[in-house]
């Protein structure tokens, strides 16, 4: 009787799963922007960057007079969520009297940084009509990655003409400290109230004659009995 050998072929296991990152930290450094679309006619624009990952939102400081090439160098920490591998980045121009101007946005895929641990890349951003409106440079760092051999990863880009939603920038948190009124009051007691003014007695001075009179009994003037001038010796 002939025996038949049966071989079971197993599909190769993926080199790494980017799932299972729940609760771990991802560091995102906003380095700056280049070639931004200019939304100002006269003065230089004041850009800032908003980051959104899940329900976590951050905002950089405003780079006053940053123009088309603002610099930020600000780092933010995000807590990873299983299955969520996309970071939403938006760039705005701050206005004082009118609403802030939207410059552009990008959706950054996190596949590479979660597998390699580090990524320093400049991503293109798109305006509302899907056209190129500049670039934003981010440094992503994930210290718990397995750091397997590099694989080709495609950068995320919203298709041209696709509908894009733009939340209002005021919904983003800021990395700057809150105004002093939001800080807890000091544990030290307040300084004592001002001391009441002291009443000093008023002294009345009488006018004294000048020169003052001699005190005591004056010496009597003696009568000079000699010859004046005295004769020479």
C-alpha positions, 0 to 999 in steps of 0.5 A: 500500500502506497503512503501519501505524504501530505504537506501543509503549507502555512502562510508566512506570518507578518513581520510585525503587527502595528496593533497592540500599541494601546496606551503607549506614547508617540512623540511628535515634534512640529519643526516648521513649515515651508512654502506656505500659501500666503493669506495676507495681502500687506503684512506677513502672516502669523502661522500656527499648527494644529494636531489631532489624534483621536480626541487629543488635540494640540496647537503650537504657539503662533509664529508671529511674522513667520510668513511662508516659512515659520519655525516652531520646534515644539514637541507633543506627546500622544497616547496611542489607540489600537487601530488608529494610525493616522495623525491629522495636521492643519496649518492656520494663519492667526488674525486679530480682528477677523477669523483665522485663515485656513492654509492647508492640511495633511493626514499623516500615516503612522505605519512607518514610525510604529514599525521603525521607531523614528521618522523625520519627513516633510509632508505636503499640505493641501488647501480646501480645493485640494491644491498644494499649499505648502509643506509641514515638517514633523519628527515622529518618535516611537521608542517601543518599536521593534525596528525591523528592516525598512519598508516602503511606505506611501505618504497619505494625501487627500485625493484632489477634489475630495471633501475635507472638513475643517474644524474651527481652530479655537477648539484646539488646545494650546501648548502655551501656559494658561493666563494667570487667572486660571492658576490655583491661588497661592498657598501663602496667606495674603500680605497684611493690610496697610498699616494705619497712618500714625498721628504725630503730635504737632509741636508749636514753635515760638519765634526766638530772638536772634542772637539769643540773650545771654543766660545767667548774670552778666559780669559787671563792667569794672572801671579802668583807672589807669592812663590810656594809652599807657606810657612806654616803659 
